[in-house]
Amino acid sequence: VISVSALAFSFGTTFVSYHRTKLQDIQSSRQELRGILQRLSAIPREMLDATKKYAGDPSSITGISQLYNQESTMLSRQAGEIVKRLPQGVVSATEYYAIAVAFQTSYNLAAAKEFLQLATEKANNFNDEIGAIRSGAYLEFLTGQPQSGRVKFQQALNIFAKYPNYDPFTVASTHISTELYWGGSEAMTGQYQLATQHADNAERIVDGLPPS
């Protein structure tokens, strides 16, 4: 009995120790991810400041831009690797979206699509989901898949079926933005007639708003 009890106690302490170590690893990875995302969000601001600082010096701007792009590429890959090590449910839709944007900036469009899809699936509020869907739709157009992009834009127009009870102005302004993003994507592929139709749709929504 004593031996069995000792063995059970040993297994118990080993499990507790393993569980504690796992939680510490997750927390450490989360902190690392947070730091990387903060740095990724700072890079565009620094790039803009550098462009202003070296205005009139194209060679300097080009060199600085290359350095920032290299850093963004490295950090986006590192963030993607960290996320794939973490268990499901730990990473938020906002974080998936931020990584997707970093991948797109680094011209890794396949990875950007993957993380935008993850952001869409993980989203549990209107703002996160509409942003991920629109960005995903634009990316479909950008990569030569306009029909898939149209499906996603239509999904964005249907967003309030999933998130009802928003006020009329929020609904209208959201649809206006979606129509304009959609029209811009159509124009990017040379579909100017379709682009005009979406601009007209946006204008009709504006005309339907009460004066305020």
MARTI-191506 format. One line per 4 residues: number of its first residue (from 0); for each residue x, y, z of C-alpha. Coordinates in pm, 1 decimal, padded with zeros to 6 digits. Example, Ala and Ser with C-alpha at 12.3 -4.5 7.8 and 13.67 -1.06 7.14 Angstrom:
BEGIN
0> 01230.0,-00450.0,00780.0 ~ 01367.0,-00106.0,00714.0
//
This chain:
BEGIN
0> 00000.0,00000.0,00000.0 ~ 00283.2,00234.0,00091.2 ~ 00461.9,00159.2,-00237.4 ~ 00148.3,00216.5,-00445.2
4> 00077.0,00540.6,-00259.0 ~ 00432.7,00659.8,-00314.4 ~ 00409.9,00574.1,-00684.8 ~ 00079.0,00759.3,-00718.0
8> 00222.9,01059.8,-00536.0 ~ 00524.7,01054.1,-00765.2 ~ 00304.0,01049.0,-01075.0 ~ 00093.0,01331.1,-00932.3
12> 00385.8,01559.3,-00859.6 ~ 00536.0,01484.1,-01201.4 ~ 00207.8,01577.6,-01372.7 ~ 00172.5,01898.3,-01170.6
16> 00532.2,01992.7,-01251.4 ~ 00478.7,01921.5,-01621.4 ~ 00155.5,02122.6,-01624.9 ~ 00321.3,02417.8,-01451.6
20> 00613.1,02409.8,-01695.4 ~ 00373.1,02400.1,-01990.3 ~ 00182.6,02702.5,-01860.8 ~ 00508.9,02889.4,-01812.2
24> 00612.5,02807.7,-02169.2 ~ 00279.5,02935.8,-02299.7 ~ 00311.2,03255.9,-02098.5 ~ 00666.4,03307.1,-02221.1
28> 00561.9,03253.0,-02584.3 ~ 00270.1,03494.0,-02539.7 ~ 00503.9,03761.0,-02407.0 ~ 00743.0,03706.3,-02695.8
32> 00456.3,03727.3,-02944.8 ~ 00327.3,04047.2,-02785.3 ~ 00670.2,04207.3,-02814.6 ~ 00701.6,04108.8,-03181.3
36> 00356.7,04246.5,-03265.6 ~ 00434.3,04573.5,-03090.2 ~ 00752.2,04602.7,-03294.4 ~ 00566.7,04521.7,-03617.2
40> 00313.2,04794.1,-03543.8 ~ 00594.9,05044.0,-03483.9 ~ 00778.1,04977.6,-03811.1 ~ 00531.3,05163.7,-04041.8
44> 00541.6,05470.4,-03815.8 ~ 00920.2,05469.0,-03812.1 ~ 00929.3,05424.0,-04187.7 ~ 00699.8,05723.8,-04232.4
48> 00918.5,05934.9,-04004.1 ~ 01228.6,05827.0,-04197.5 ~ 01063.5,05920.6,-04527.7 ~ 00996.3,06269.3,-04394.6
52> 01343.3,06299.8,-04243.1 ~ 01521.2,06202.6,-04565.3 ~ 01284.9,06374.9,-04807.8 ~ 01481.0,06467.6,-05117.5
56> 01728.8,06183.0,-05064.8 ~ 01581.1,05886.4,-05256.7 ~ 01883.3,05658.0,-05207.8 ~ 01864.8,05690.5,-04828.9
60> 01491.7,05627.9,-04828.9 ~ 01539.2,05316.7,-05044.5 ~ 01810.1,05180.4,-04816.1 ~ 01608.3,05241.1,-04499.1
64> 01299.4,05089.4,-04659.5 ~ 01491.9,04772.7,-04743.1 ~ 01613.0,04742.6,-04383.0 ~ 01263.0,04784.1,-04244.5
68> 01123.7,04533.1,-04494.5 ~ 01387.0,04278.7,-04394.1 ~ 01302.3,04328.5,-04028.1 ~ 00930.0,04299.3,-04096.0
72> 00982.2,03978.5,-04296.2 ~ 01190.4,03820.8,-04020.5 ~ 00950.9,03922.5,-03742.1 ~ 00638.4,03809.0,-03928.0
76> 00789.5,03463.2,-03979.9 ~ 00892.3,03447.5,-03616.4 ~ 00542.4,03547.9,-03505.4 ~ 00389.3,03282.9,-03730.4
80> 00614.6,03015.1,-03582.3 ~ 00525.2,03115.9,-03225.9 ~ 00153.4,03107.4,-03299.6 ~ 00175.9,02756.4,-03443.2
84> 00343.1,02637.7,-03122.2 ~ 00067.2,02777.2,-02902.8 ~ -00249.2,02579.3,-02824.0 ~ -00577.2,02672.6,-02988.5
88> -00774.1,02935.1,-02803.4 ~ -00471.5,03126.9,-02678.7 ~ -00423.1,03357.3,-02979.6 ~ -00684.0,03627.8,-03046.3
92> -00834.8,03728.7,-03379.6 ~ -00661.7,04066.3,-03350.5 ~ -00323.5,03896.3,-03319.7 ~ -00390.6,03668.8,-03616.6
96> -00490.8,03977.5,-03816.2 ~ -00176.1,04169.6,-03719.2 ~ 00042.6,03880.5,-03832.2 ~ -00151.7,03854.8,-04159.2
100> -00093.4,04224.5,-04229.1 ~ 00279.3,04180.7,-04158.9 ~ 00295.6,03885.4,-04399.4 ~ 00115.2,04084.7,-04667.6
104> 00354.3,04377.3,-04620.4 ~ 00640.0,04130.1,-04666.4 ~ 00475.3,03994.8,-04985.8 ~ 00415.5,03652.5,-04832.6
108> 00060.4,03646.1,-04961.9 ~ -00004.7,03275.1,-04903.3 ~ 00075.3,03312.8,-04532.7 ~ -00128.9,03634.2,-04519.8
112> -00432.0,03445.6,-04654.4 ~ -00381.6,03168.7,-04399.5 ~ -00371.6,03404.7,-04103.9 ~ -00662.9,03616.6,-04228.4
116> -00870.0,03299.4,-04241.5 ~ -00763.4,03218.8,-03885.5 ~ -00856.2,03572.4,-03780.1 ~ -01200.4,03534.4,-03939.1
120> -01261.6,03199.4,-03770.3 ~ -01142.4,03324.9,-03431.8 ~ -01332.1,03656.2,-03438.5 ~ -01604.7,03687.9,-03177.6
124> -01701.4,04049.9,-03237.6 ~ -01810.9,04267.0,-03527.7 ~ -01496.5,04481.6,-03562.4 ~ -01250.7,04190.5,-03573.8
128> -01455.6,03990.2,-03819.7 ~ -01541.4,04264.6,-04068.2 ~ -01176.7,04372.2,-04088.2 ~ -01052.3,04019.9,-04149.6
132> -01319.1,03944.0,-04411.7 ~ -01258.2,04263.8,-04609.8 ~ -00881.6,04218.0,-04604.3 ~ -00923.7,03858.0,-04713.0
136> -01150.0,03963.6,-04999.0 ~ -00901.4,04224.9,-05120.6 ~ -00621.6,03968.7,-05103.4 ~ -00821.8,03729.5,-05321.4
140> -00844.1,03998.8,-05589.3 ~ -00475.7,04076.8,-05546.9 ~ -00380.0,03713.7,-05607.9 ~ -00599.0,03667.6,-05914.5
144> -00901.9,03507.9,-05747.5 ~ -01171.8,03774.9,-05800.0 ~ -01465.8,03536.4,-05770.5 ~ -01350.2,03422.9,-05426.3
148> -01302.3,03788.7,-05337.7 ~ -01660.6,03868.5,-05439.7 ~ -01788.0,03587.9,-05217.7 ~ -01598.4,03734.6,-04922.7
152> -01717.9,04088.6,-04990.4 ~ -02075.1,03959.7,-05001.8 ~ -02007.6,03789.4,-04670.3 ~ -01897.4,04128.6,-04536.6
156> -02224.5,04285.1,-04655.1 ~ -02412.8,04011.4,-04468.5 ~ -02219.7,04068.0,-04143.5 ~ -02516.7,04208.9,-03951.1
160> -02711.8,03887.2,-03990.9 ~ -02457.8,03748.9,-03744.0 ~ -02428.1,04065.6,-03534.2 ~ -02777.8,04218.7,-03515.0
164> -02902.2,04513.0,-03306.4 ~ -02647.5,04765.8,-03432.6 ~ -02777.0,05119.1,-03491.1 ~ -02870.8,05223.9,-03846.9
168> -02573.5,05459.3,-03886.7 ~ -02320.9,05185.9,-03798.1 ~ -02488.4,04948.7,-04041.2 ~ -02500.1,05206.3,-04319.2
172> -02143.7,05333.5,-04273.7 ~ -02012.5,04977.0,-04262.6 ~ -02190.6,04888.0,-04585.8 ~ -02063.2,05207.5,-04751.0
176> -01704.2,05114.0,-04664.5 ~ -01753.7,04757.4,-04785.4 ~ -01899.5,04874.9,-05117.3 ~ -01607.2,05114.4,-05169.1
180> -01347.4,04849.2,-05082.2 ~ -01523.3,04611.1,-05318.9 ~ -01536.2,04870.7,-05595.5 ~ -01167.4,04950.4,-05548.0
184> -01081.0,04582.1,-05576.1 ~ -01282.7,04548.2,-05897.3 ~ -01110.5,04855.5,-06043.2 ~ -00772.2,04706.6,-05954.8
188> -00848.0,04416.1,-06189.8 ~ -00982.0,04641.5,-06465.7 ~ -01351.5,04575.1,-06396.7 ~ -01446.5,04943.2,-06408.6
192> -01816.4,04888.9,-06476.8 ~ -01848.3,04670.8,-06167.0 ~ -01641.8,04922.7,-05971.0 ~ -01886.1,05198.2,-06072.0
196> -02181.4,04984.9,-05964.5 ~ -02038.5,04948.5,-05614.9 ~ -01965.3,05322.2,-05596.6 ~ -02329.5,05382.0,-05695.2
200> -02443.2,05137.5,-05425.5 ~ -02244.9,05331.5,-05167.5 ~ -02395.4,05659.1,-05287.6 ~ -02748.4,05521.5,-05258.1
204> -02680.2,05421.3,-04898.6 ~ -02551.3,05772.5,-04824.6 ~ -02861.0,05926.7,-04982.6 ~ -03077.4,05709.3,-04759.6
208> -02922.8,05837.1,-04436.5 ~ -03119.6,06096.4,-04238.3 ~ -02966.4,06446.4,-04226.6 ~ -02725.9,06468.0,-03932.8
//
